[in-house]
Amino acid sequence: MKDESQRTDVSRTNKNSYIWDVPTRVCHWALLVLFVFSWWSGREGGMFLQYHMLSGYCILSLVLFRFFWGIFGTSSSLFSNFLFGPAEVWRYSKTIFHKNSVRYFTHNPLGGWAVIVMLVALLLQVITGLFANDDLFNEGPLYQYVSSQVSDFFTGIHEVIANFLIGLILLHILVIAFYQFWKKQHLVRAMITGYLSEVPEKSRVEPVTLWRALFFLVLSGSIVTLIVSV
């Protein structure tokens, strides 16, 4: 976990620094699209559940990739660079409504932990789906390894986590709007272009070779393939 040394004063920052690499941005938007599709296909049910499961496999692959990227990726994507201790989280939370509060390279202390909560929730969502069933013709690939009672339990948890994730996404949108209009921090634009203003110059991220990202993406997809085909 990082401490307050990762904070920066706005008066000592540069403009338009490259922060978010391509793999991080693609993973972010792909997870959003896949979750929306999974939610829709799950509600439709029937034949759409086959696509629902395929979407779930893709989500699991991307979540695993993001965990790998949080350890071996570029500096802005490393968990070690945006997971702060309780003291710094509390310090930042007391100034969150200040327009000119300190800026952080990559996520702020609250945002960093929000990323972890979202990833863990997505991971649990997909894992429970592997054991779930729809009481008709569709069953998760690992359904056969648990009893019907356990499968029903996982199915219920799967639905609960889906609603929790919807709440997280709505909260995320509200927070983004708050930063956009109150703090004048253009986070959506940064996640599209990769560039963010008013961050420490020493913390700028150099473009990463995509081969490293491709390796971890293939590794993640291979792990998911092994899981669903056992």
N, C-alpha and C positions, 0 to 999 in steps of 0.2 A: 504494500500500500504506500501511496505517496503522501507527503506532508505539504505544508503550505509553501514549500519552495517551488512548487509547480504553478503558483499563482503569479499573476502579472499585473502591473499597473498600466491602465490604458495609455497613459502619457508616455510610456516607454515601449510601445508596440509598433509594429510595421503594418502595412496594408497588404491585403490580397496574398496571404501566405497559402501555399499548397498544404492542406491538412489531411483530407480524406482521400486515400488511394482508390483506384478503380475497383479492386476486389471488395473492399469494404462497402463502397457505394452500391455496387451491383447486388451484393448480398442483402443489404438493407432494403432496397426496393423490391427485390425478388421475394423476400420473405413477406413483405406486405401484400404483394399481388397473390402469392400462393395462399396466404391465410384467408384473404377475402374469398378466393375461389373455394377453398376448403369449407369455409363457413357456408357459402351458398350451396355447394354440392351436397354437404351434409344435411342441410335443411330440405333439399329437394328429395333426397333419398332414392330408393329404387336403383335403377341402372346407373345413376350418377354417383353412387357410392364407390363404384370401381375407380372412377376418376378422383373421387375424394381420397381414396387410399393412395393412389399414385401421387397426388399432391402432397399427402402426408410424408411419403418417402422422400420427396424432394425437400420438404421443410426440414426433415431430420438430417438430411445430407448437408444442408446449408447451416443448420445450427451447429453440427459437428465441425464443419469448416470454420465457423466463426470462433469456436473455442480453440481450434488449432491456430487460427490467425491471431487470436488474442495472446498467444504465446510466442509464435514465430513470425508474426507479420511486421508491418512497419510500426514506427514508434507511436503514432497516434492511435493505432488499433490495439496496442498492447494493454492488457488488463493492468499490468503493473504501473502504467502511466496515468490511469484514471480511476483507480480504486483507492479512495482516501480513507483514513481512519475516522473513528467517531468524532474526535475533536474538530477535525477540519470540516466534516459534514455539518456539525452543529454550528460552527463558526460561519459557514457559508449560508446556512438556512436562516440565520438572523439578519442577513443582508440581502436576501433574495429579491425583496421589493425595492431595493435601491437601484435607480436607473444606472448609476455609474459604479456598480459593485465590481470587484476585481474580476478579471478575465482569466480563464484557464486555457492552457494548451489542451486540445481535445475536449472531453466531457468535463463538466463541473462536478463537484462531489456528489450532488444529488443525482445528476444525470448518469454518472458512471454506474451507480448502484441500480438505477432504473434499467439500464442495459442488461445487467446481470439478472434482474427479476424477470425481464421479458424473455431472455434466452432460456432460463430455467423453466419458466412457465410453458414455453413452446416445446421444450424437451419433454416435460411431463405430459403435455397434451398428446404428443406423438406416441410416446411410450404406452400410455393408457390405450390409445387407439389400436396398437398392435394386438391387444388382447380383447378388444371390444366386439360387439355384435349388434345387429339391428333386429333381432328376434324373428328374422325372416330368412333371407338367403345369403346375407353377407356377414362375413366374419373376418376379424383381423388375422394376419398371417401366423400369429403365435397363440391363437385361440385354443388350439388343440392341447396346449401344454398346461392349461388351467381348467378348473371345474367351471360349470355353467354359472354357479353362484359368484365365483371370483370374476368371471368375465362380465357378469351383470354389474358387479361393483365397479370394475374399471370403466364400463360404459357410462355409468352415472358420473364418475369422476371426470371422464372425458368431456361430458357436457358442461359440468361445473367450470372446469378450467377454460373451456371455450368462452363462456360468459365472462369469466375473469379477464381473459385476454381482450375481449371487446371493450371492457371497461378500461383496461390499460391503454389501449389504442386511442380511445376517446380522450382520456386524460393526457396522453402524449400530444394529441392535436391541440388541446387547450394550452398546454405548456408551451408548445411551439408558437402558438399565436401570441401568448404573453411575451415571449422573448422577442418576437417579431415587432410587435407594436409598442410595447412598453420599454424594453431594453434596447431596441433597435439592433438586434443581433439576427442576421439573416441565415438562420440555421438550415432552412429548406434549400435555399440556393447553394449553400455550402455542400450539402449532401448530394446535390446534382452536379455541380461544377468541380467540387473538391477544394475550392478556395474559400478561406474565411479571413476576415479582417480583424485586426487588433488582437493578435496573439503574439507570444514571445518570438522574436526573430530567430533566436537560437534553437527554437523548437520546430522550425519548418521541416516538413517531411520531403525527402527526395523520392521521386517516382520509383516504384519497385518493379523488378522484373516479374512479368506475369507467369513465368514458368514455375516460380515458387508457389504462387497461388493455385495454379493448375494442378500441381502435385498434391496439395492438401485437399483440393476439391475432388480429385480422383480417389484419393485415399478415403475421404469421407463417404463418397458414393459407394466404394467397394465395401466398406464396413456395413452400410445400410443393406446392400445387396446380400451380404452374408447373413445378416440378421433375419431378413424377411424370407430367405430361402432355406432356412434350417428345417 
